[in-house]
């Protein structure tokens, strides 16, 4: 069973940037789809960005043009977040699966807080 560990969350001012990392316990991201999801207090978990094994990506409308998902190597996934807004505040989760919408393995999450 693969393990995923997120890092890079923290407190940032509106307009700032953060880069989240997701480290997998074995080589994975070259053969499986992956995604970043987030869950804000009182809301459902939602897809932020996904990447398929072939490299194609998709983004939520709310982050299009501000966030970028990319693979560093076969063990690491990143989410570059620019022009952050207070509404981006949430716990961000890394996940892998057959597609970005069919995730079967999750990390424990990292908290991102954007102050106004």
N, C-alpha and C positions, 0 to 999 in steps of 0.2 A: 504494500500500500504506500503510495507516494505521499509525502508530507510537503505542505506549502507554508512558507513563513513570510509574512509581509513585514515591511519596515519602511520608514521614511515619513510617517505621518507626524503631525505636530500642529502648532499654532502659527498662523500666518495672517498678515493683514490683507484686507481686500486689495486685489490687484497684484498680489504677490504670486510666487511660484513654489511648487514642491515637486519632487520626483519620488514616487513610490516604487519600491522594489519587491519582487516576489521570488524567493529562492525555493527551488524544488529539490527534494532529496535525491532525485536521480534525473538523468537526461530525459526530458519530456517534451519541451516546448517545440521541438522540431517535428514531432510526430502527432501532437494532440492540439486541439483548439484550446484557447485560453481566453480569459476575460477578466475584466475588473467590474465588480458590482459595488454598489454602495447602499447603505441603509441609514436614513436619517431618523431621529427620534419620532416615534408615532407613525412612521411610514413603512411601506413595504420595500423589500430589497429590489433594486432596479439595476438593469444593465447600464454601465457607463461606456465601456469600450470592449470590443472583442477582436480577436485575431485568429484566423484559421491556420491550419498547418501549412498551407500554401503561401501564407503571408497577407492575404486580403484582410482588410480591417473594416469595422463598422463602429459608429458612435451614436450615442443618444443625441437628439437634437440640441439638448441643453448644454452640451459640452463640445459640439462640433466646432472645430477651428481653434479651440482653446486647449484641448487635451490630445495627447498622442500616446498610443500604445505601441510598444515595440519590444522585440526580443534582444537581449544582450548576447546570450549564448544559449545552448540547449538547456541550461539549468535556471536561467534568470529571465524574468519578465518585468517590464517597467511600465509606469504610467507617468508621463510628464504632464504636469498640470500648470498651465499659465493663466494669467488674468483671473485669478480665483475670486469667487464671489461668496458672500455669506451663505447663500443657498447651496453651496457646495459642501457645507459642513455635514459630515456623516462618518460612519465607520466604513472603510473601504476594504473589500474582500477580493482576494485573488482566487480564481477557480480554473479548473481544467475539465475537459470532457470531449464528447464527440463533436459538438459545435459550441459556439459561445452562448447558445440558448439552452444547451443540454449539459449542464455542469454536474459532475458527480463527485468531485473532490474540491473541498474548500479549505482555505487558510482560516486563521482565527481573527483576522482583521487588524487594521491599523486606523486610529482615529485622526481625522483631519478636521481642524477647527479654523474657520476663517472669520476673523473679526472685522467689523465694519468701521 
